[in-house]
Each structure stands twice: as structure tokens, then as C-alpha cells.
Amino acid sequence: MKRFYLFCSAGMSTSLLASRMQKVANQHNLDIEIKAFSDKEMGLIIQEYNPDLILLGPQVRHIYERVNQEYGSKTPVMVIDAKDYGEVNGERVLKVAIKTYKERKV
């Protein structure tokens, strides 16, 4: 099972998006676990669960360089598109996430 974990400032605003992404993954029988967390928990979550992709909410895009530098050599990191995030477009975000994972898989 692949783990795609979303991080934002509180973890709450991405919960609905993660839920919609999980629903799409389930509908297509994709073996992907999608969860949302606060960026404050990132180090612990990554250490404990070793996600296959780290997705950052647009509101924490400013930490992309640090996160990518710290974890990017093992785990692809991407920022969720602000429009898709605002529209809570789980299908679109999941498609981009899968594409990013495949392109940057290390």
C-alpha cells in the first residue's frame, strides 16, 4: 500500500480533501492510503509511517524547500495546486499526486 500524506497548518483544512481523494482511490481500487496532518506533526509522522509522497497544502508552500531538502531524497514532495485545493477537487489532486509519485520515485 502506498501512503500519500497531506500536511497543512492545522491539518483540518486538508481533511476534507484527503477524504475525497481516498474516495476516488477506493472507487478505482487503488491501493493508496491518504491522510491529512498538521505540519507540526510532520517529522514524527514521516519517521513513524514513512509515506510514499508528501503533499503540502498551499498555505504551507513556504516550507517546501526545507521539507524537500530534508525528506526529498527519499520521498517525493509536492505542493497542492491552490485552485484544486480551494475547490476540494480530490480527483484532480490524486491524479497529480500519482503522476508526481511516478515521476519522482526514488
C-alpha positions as CSV (number, residue, x, y, z in Angstrom):
1,M,0.0,0.0,0.0
2,K,1.2,3.5,-0.9
3,R,0.9,6.3,1.6
4,F,0.1,9.8,0.3
5,Y,0.1,12.2,3.3
6,L,-1.1,15.8,3.2
7,F,0.2,18.4,5.5
8,C,-1.2,21.9,6.2
9,S,-1.0,24.4,9.0
10,A,-3.6,22.8,11.2
11,G,-4.4,19.5,9.4
12,M,-8.1,20.3,9.4
13,S,-8.4,22.1,6.1
14,T,-6.9,19.2,4.2
15,S,-9.0,16.5,5.9
16,L,-11.9,17.0,3.5
17,L,-9.6,16.9,0.5
18,A,-7.9,13.8,1.8
19,S,-11.3,12.2,2.3
20,R,-12.3,13.0,-1.2
21,M,-9.0,11.7,-2.6
22,Q,-9.4,8.5,-0.6
23,K,-12.9,8.0,-2.0
24,V,-11.6,8.4,-5.6
25,A,-8.7,6.0,-4.8
26,N,-11.2,3.4,-3.4
27,Q,-13.5,3.8,-6.4
28,H,-10.6,2.9,-8.7
29,N,-9.3,0.1,-6.4
30,L,-6.0,1.9,-5.9
31,D,-4.0,0.6,-3.0
32,I,-3.3,4.1,-1.6
33,E,-3.8,5.4,1.9
34,I,-4.5,9.1,2.1
35,K,-4.4,11.1,5.3
36,A,-4.1,14.7,6.5
37,F,-2.0,16.0,9.3
38,S,-0.7,19.3,10.8
39,D,2.7,20.3,9.5
40,K,3.7,20.5,13.2
41,E,3.5,16.7,13.3
42,M,5.4,16.2,10.0
43,G,8.7,14.9,11.4
44,L,7.0,12.4,13.7
45,I,4.5,11.2,11.1
46,I,7.2,10.8,8.4
47,Q,9.5,8.9,10.8
48,E,6.8,6.6,12.0
49,Y,4.8,5.9,8.8
50,N,7.4,6.6,6.0
51,P,4.9,8.0,3.4
52,D,5.5,7.4,-0.3
53,L,4.5,11.0,-1.1
54,I,4.3,14.2,0.9
55,L,1.7,16.8,-0.2
56,L,1.8,20.3,1.2
57,G,-1.3,22.5,1.3
58,P,-0.9,25.9,-0.4
59,Q,-0.9,27.7,2.9
60,V,2.4,26.0,3.8
61,R,4.1,26.2,0.4
62,H,6.7,28.4,2.1
63,I,8.2,25.3,3.8
64,Y,8.5,23.4,0.5
65,E,12.3,24.0,0.2
66,R,13.0,22.9,3.7
67,V,10.8,19.8,3.5
68,N,12.2,18.9,0.1
69,Q,15.7,19.3,1.4
70,E,15.1,17.2,4.5
71,Y,12.9,14.4,3.0
72,G,13.0,14.8,-0.8
73,S,15.9,12.5,-1.3
74,K,13.8,9.6,0.0
75,T,10.2,10.8,-0.5
76,P,8.8,13.0,-3.3
77,V,7.4,16.3,-2.0
78,M,4.8,18.4,-3.9
79,V,2.6,21.5,-3.2
80,I,-1.1,21.1,-3.9
81,D,-2.4,23.4,-6.6
82,A,-4.3,26.3,-4.9
83,K,-7.2,26.1,-7.3
84,D,-7.7,22.3,-6.9
85,Y,-7.2,22.8,-3.1
86,G,-9.8,25.5,-2.9
87,E,-12.3,23.5,-5.0
88,V,-11.5,20.4,-2.9
89,N,-11.0,18.6,-6.2
90,G,-9.9,15.2,-4.8
91,E,-9.8,13.5,-8.2
92,R,-7.6,16.1,-9.8
93,V,-5.2,16.3,-6.8
94,L,-5.0,12.5,-6.7
95,K,-4.1,12.3,-10.4
96,V,-1.4,14.9,-10.0
97,A,-0.1,13.1,-6.9
98,I,0.1,9.8,-8.7
99,K,1.9,11.4,-11.6
100,T,4.3,13.2,-9.2
101,Y,5.0,10.0,-7.3
102,K,5.7,8.0,-10.5
103,E,8.0,10.8,-11.9
104,R,10.0,11.4,-8.8
105,K,10.0,7.9,-7.2
106,V,13.5,7.3,-5.9
